[in-house]
Amino acid sequence: MSLLDRVPALAPFNIRSFRFQWPSDLLASWAFEMEGVILGWFVLVSTGSVLALALFGSLQFLGTLVSPLFGMAGDRLGNRRLLCLMRGTYLVIAACLAALFLAGLATPAAVFGLATVMGLVRPSDITMRNLLIGETMPADYLMRAMGVSRTTADSARVVGALTGAGLVAALGSGPAYVAVCAFYAASLALTFRVGLQRVRVVADAPASPLRALREGFAYVWSIPETRALMLLAFLVNLAAYPLVGSLLAYVARNVYGLDQTGLGWLLASFSGGALAGSIAVSTHGAGIRPARTMLTCALGWFAINLVFSWIQSPGWGAFALFCAGFVQSFCQIPMAVLLLRGTEPAFRGRVMGVRMLAVYGLPLGLLLAGPLIERLGFAVVASLLSVTGLVFTAAIAWTWRTRLWHPGADANAR
């Protein structure tokens, strides 16, 4: 028996496509996180405004508004081809930013402009990854494959955050961005080797993109479980992710008095917990009840965020972030599996595109929190977001209790 057969978490690597997709996703995720640290710190230091930082963070998710179009394009053009085009775009934009930093011409306006272009494309990257896994992976490998796939983003938030902060501190933004370009180039090269789907489903193409979008939204609305999943996805993006995303730069500088290296450690703490959670799902996820686990861990995530809101010590703050990262993996991975497992293949791209619209809750949360933090302080605003998340998660669990909470529900099938 081979090592891939003996270790459950490695079983998805029996699929040739996944052996290329996992490292390509890993390198892209590392580049994303390095970029986020480099540009976020640049914006905060050059403008001195938490509102500007929140606006910059929200631009990274501008593309969530058009994510259903990416899902539809994947259905028509092929998900691998579309992902290659997207990652080529990342490389071009990163090269432009590297040139600006190396020439000493980088300004907040230029960074905001290029970030806007990147923000139109990058949010759909995770959609394309999940769709490729859904196409190439046998059903009995799906939960483990999604857990292993999440390690790319989670480990990147550890390695990428620390590497980005360290390179900027040691070499400056220009050389650090050269490394970002190298990661994007390697990711693109590997993406070309990702295999076609195991079973290709050819659906009749809708008469127009508008009709395709209407069909995707109608399909989501017609399934109660999917509606609940979309609402929960929007909620965690609105009320949970802002506290562990762009606003951590404000916490590091204004609450804990840390520099960019300290910010890297805070980001790495959350991501280290998420990585541990993803590994746990990849090894033991086949035995969990997906919907129950998702709801329970969403409540736990908001509760930990509420505690984090009032912590004044960076050490305890890092520990709280680690715990939050761990439980969020047990919320987000089952959610993705339920969407892939419960969607007809012909609608999978459009449904996952609609799912990405829920990510727009994150920029909305950032834009809401930024001005309020300047008036009320971080602790109060973060507490309000966390309590909101707790109340509405409980409401979702109660409203759809027969479909999401009952042990015999399809959503809880192991």
N, C-alpha and C positions, 0 to 999 in steps of 0.2 A: 504494500500500500504506500503510495507516494505521500510526501509531506502535505500537498494540497488536499488530499483526501483525509488525512489524519486531523488536521486543524480546521475546525468549522469556518473560522473567519477567512481562511484562504481559499475556500471552495470556489468562490466566484472567479478566481484566477484560472480555473480550468477552461474558461471561455476566452478564446484568443483575443477578441475585441477588447475585453476588459483589461487584459494585460497591457494594452497600449493606452486605453482610455484613462486608467487610474493615474499613471505618471503624467500624462498630458494635463489632466485636471489639477493634479497636485502643483505642477509648475505654474499654471495660470493662477491658481489660488494664492500661491506665494507672491506672485507679482502684484495681484490685487492688494494684498495686505501691505506690502512694502510701499506701494503707491499711496495707500490711504494714510499711513503714518507720515510719509514725506510731505505730501501735499497738505494734510490737515494741520501739521505743525507749522508749515510755511504760512498758511492762511491765518492761523491764530497769532503768530508772532508778528507778521507784517501788518495786520489790521488791528490787533489787540481787542477784537470784538467777538464775544460768544455768539452774537447774532449772525455775524459773517461765517463763523464756523458751522453753525446750524444750517445756514443757507447752502454752504459748500457741501455738507453732508447730504442734504436733500437732493442736490443735483445728481448725486451718484445713483439715484433711483428714479430719475426722470423717465427712463425707458419703461418703467412699469405701466405707463399709460398705453404703450403700444405693444406690450408683451403678447397680447392675443394674436397680433399680426405675425410675430415671430413664430408662435406655435402653428399658425396656419401655413406660414411659409415653409416650416419644417415638414408639414404633411405633404406639401406639393413638391418641394425641391429636394427633400431628403435632409435628415437632421445632421448627418455628418458634413455634407456640403455647406449647409448654413453655418455650422459651428466653425468650420475652417474660415469662412468669410468674416465671421465675427472676430476671431482671434487674430486674423490679419489686420483688422481695424485697430485692435488694441496695440499691436506692434507699431503701426504707423503713428498713432497719437503719442505713444510713449517716446518714440524717437524725436518727435517735435518738442516734447517737454524736456527731454535730455539736452537737445540743442540749445534751448532757451536757458536752462540752468548753467550749462557749460560756458555759454557766451555772456552770462551775467545779465540777461535781458528778461528774466522771469519777473512778472508782476502779478499781483492778485487778479487783475483783469484778464490777463492771458491765461492764468491757471483756471479761472472760472469758465472762460470760453471753451477751452479744451475739455474741461471736466464735464461741460454740458453735452458735448459730442459723445464722450465716453459714456455718460450716463444714459444716453439713448439706447446704447447697445448692450452694455455689460449686465444689466439686471436679468436679461434672458439667458445668460450663460448657464445658470443652474437648471433652468427649464430644459435646455438642450441636453445637458448631462443626464438628467433623470429620464428623458425620453429615450436616449440611446441605451440606457440600462434596461428600461422596460422592453425595448425591442429585442435586445440581444440576450437577455438573461432568462433561463427557465424559471417557472413560478416558484419552485422550491428553494431557489437561491435568492429570491428577490429581497427579503428582509435583510439577509446577511450582506448582499451586494450593496444595498442602500446604506447600511451601517459602515461598510468599508469605504464607500464613496464619500460619506460625510467626513471621514478622516482627512481627506484632501483639504477641505476648507478649514477644519478645526486645527490640524497641524500647521497649516499655513498661518493661522492667526497667532500661533506661538512662534514659529520660525520666522515668518514674514515680518511680524511686528518687531521682534527683537533685532532681526537683521536690518530692517529698514531704519530703525532708530540708531543702531550701532554704526551703520555705514554713513548716515548723515552726520553723526557726531564726529566720526573719525575722518571722513573724506570730503564731506560736503554733499549738497544735493545733486550736483552734476554727475559725479562718478557713481553715486547711488542709483541714479536713474539709468545709467548704462547697464547696471546689473539687472534692473527691471526689464530692459529691452532684451537682454540675453535670455531671461526666463520666458518671455513671451515668444521669442523665436523658437526655442526648444519645444515649447508647448504646441506651437503650430505644426512643427515637423512631426511630432508624435500623433497629432490629431488626424493627419492624412492617413495614418495606418489603422485607424479605428475601423472595425468591420461593419459591413452592412447588417441589417437586422436578421435575426434568426428566422423569422417568418414575416415576410413582407405582406402587409395588408394594403390592397389598392382599393381606395374608395372613389366613388363618383365625385368628381370635383364640382363644388357648388358653382352656380352661374357667375357669382361675383364675390370679391372679398367681403363686402358688407353682409351678404347672405351667409357666408361662412361664419362670420362673427356672431350674427344673430342665432345661428344654429348652435354655436358653442355655448352662448349664454343660456339659451333655452334648455340645452341638455343639462347644464349645471343646475338650473333652477328646478328641473323636473325630478331630481333625486334628493330627498331630504337629507341624507347623510352628507352628500357633497355640499349642500348649502351650509350645513353646520360647520364643516371643515373650512370652508371659505371664510365664514364669519370669524372663526377662531384664529385663522391665519392672519386676517386683518387686525384682530385685536392684539395679538402678540407683537406685531410689527408697530402698531400705534403706541402701545403702552409699555412694552418690555425692551425691545431692541434699542430704542434711543439711549437708554441708560448705559448700555454696554457697547455703544458704537461711538459716534462722533463726539457725544457729550463727555466721554471719558477724558478727552483732552482738557476740557474745562475742569473736571474733577482733579486730574493730576496736577494742574498748574495752580488752581485757585483754592482747592480744598486741602490737598495734601502737600502743596509746595514742591512738586517734583519737576524734573526736566523731561526732555523727550525720551531719555532712556527709562525713566520711571514710568512714563506713559506706555512704553513698550512692554514693561513688566506687568502693568495692569491689564493690557490687552491680552498678553500671553497667559495670564491667570485664568481669565474667562475661557480662553480657547483651550487651555490645558484641561480644564474640566470638561469642555465639550468633546475634546479628543478622547478622554477617558470614557465618557458616556458613549461615544460612537463605537469604541472598541468593545464595550460591554454589550451594546446592541448587536454587533457583528458576531459575537461569540454566543450570546444567550438570547438573542431577540426572537428566535423561533418559538420560544416558550411563553412569550408575553401575550396578553390580550391587547391588541393595538389601540382600540378606541379608549378603553378604560385607562390604559397607561398614559396616553396622550393627554387626557383631561386632568388626571391626577398630577402629572408633572407640570402642566401649565399652571395649576394652582400653586404648586410648590415654587415654581419660578417667580411668580409675582410676589409670593410671601418673602422669598429671599431678597428680591429687589427692594421690598419695603424696609427690611433690616439694613441693607446696604445704604439706603438713602441717608441714614443718620450716623453712619460710621465715620469717625474722624481720623482713625489710624490707618495708614496705607497698608500695614501688614494684615490687619483684620479685613480691610476692604478687599485685598487680593484674595483672601480666603473665601469671602462671600462671593466674589466673582467666580472663583473656581467651582463652588457649589452650584451657582446659577448656571454655569456652562454645562455641568454634568446633567442636570435635570432637563435643560432645554433640548439636549440630544434625544432624550426619551419622549419628548413632546413632538419634535419636528420630524424625526425619522419615521415613526408610525404614521404620521399625517401624510407624508409623501407616499408611503407604501399603500395606504388606504385609497388614495387618489388613483395611483397606477393600477391597483388591483381591481378597483370597482368601476373603471372606465372602459368602454368599448374601444378597441384599438383604432377604429376610424375617427374617433373623437379625441384621442389621447392628447394630441398636440394642442388642440384648441382648449381643452380643459386645463392642461398645465399652463397654457398661456393666460387663461383667466385667473388661475391660481397666483400667477405673478402679479396680477393687479393688486392682490392683497398686500404685497410688499410696499405699495404706495402709502400704507399706513405709517411706515417709518419716516419718510420725509414730512408727512403731515405732523407726526409726533414731534419731530425735531423743530419744525417751524412754530409749533405751539409752545414747546418747552423753552426755546431760546429766549424770546422776549419775557416770558414769565420768570425765568431764572434770574434775569437782571433785576426784576422787581421784588420777587419773593424769596429768592435763594434756592439753591439746588435741592436741599433736603425737603422743603415743602412741596416743590413741584414734582420731584421724584416720588414722594409719598402719594400724591394725588393720582399720578399715573398708575402706580402699583395697586392702590385700592380700587381704581376703576377696572383694572384687569381682573382682580379677584371677583368683583361683583358680577361682571359680564361673563366670565368663564363659568361661574356657578350657574348663571342663567341659561347658558348654552347647554350645560350638562343636564339641567332639569327639563328644559324644553324638549330635548331629543333623547330623553333617558331610555326609552324603549329601543332606540336604534343605536345608541352609542354607549350606554352604561350597562344595559342588561347583559349578563354573561353569555346568554344564548344568541345574542344578536350577530348578524353576519359580520359586522365591523369588528367583533371580538373573536372571530375564528382564528385559531392559531395556525 
